[in-house]
Amino acid sequence: MARASCPCLRMAKVKKSERIKEILHRLLGMFESGDLPQAVARTMIRAKAGAERPCDRWSLGNRLLMLIHGTEDARGLKQWNAVGRRVKKGVKAFYILAPRTVKKVEKVVDPRTGEDREEEKQIVVGFRLIPVFRYEDTEGKPLPEPSYDPPEPPPLFDVARKFGVKVEYGPGDGSCYGYFHLRDNRIKLHTHDAKTFFHELGHAVHHTVRPLKGGQHADQEIVAEIVACALCEMYGQRGFVSHCWEYVKSYSSQEPQQALKAVMRVLGDVEEVLKRILEMEAAEPQGERGCAA
Ligand SMILES: [Zn+2]
């Protein structure tokens, strides 16, 4: 039975066609449930971050399959071994699909000369199942931390630093695009959108105006969102205003007059936060301005 512990061998027990059917079914379920946009956004963020992991070069469908299996890094047995990790005993593989292609030579008529010529085409004739294992099911050498930083930092990135706020980019669990951690004075971002950075910077600077309450409070959210919206306008990040309004309404009232009232109530804070941000932008860099952490 020693060999049976090799997880690859389990594949033979289940018919290949059934497995492919199951995989496609799962993907379809994701489309139907509406989970897809969020999952796609998440995978996009990962892919943009660089090609440190093999799955960054996978097709979108395979990356979604990976998320369905509750992991953000899956690799083949040899790929794990190559980075000094082993698959734990008794662990099951899951399968991704690789297209099986054949080369076919076709005769086509050249539109310019009208003569026949041969053209080589890759035709997908089926799928190959590739067993992969979740990072969580492996053990061994720690993996190097990949960098998720955007290719270019967003405008005002330096202002966060001047306020002593640490900004980190990293994958999220899909529940939000970012957050400001009060106690650590730290912004965590799951997207490269400048607007989300502005929103969290709004929270961070609002906290210097008056101590914020933990969690999501309507007034705090409205301040951060309007600050973000104003900064988007000022720094040429177009296309966020309608989203801002929807967000404000979701924290106040769907009735525009009521929502507007909620905005008016916090405009003083919005103004103060913007003032502090712009003053800090103009201020000389102060490397020694430490953060509370
Ligand atoms: Zn917020």
Residues whose N, C-alpha, C, O or C-beta is under 5 A from the ligand:
A	BS01	ZN	E221 A224
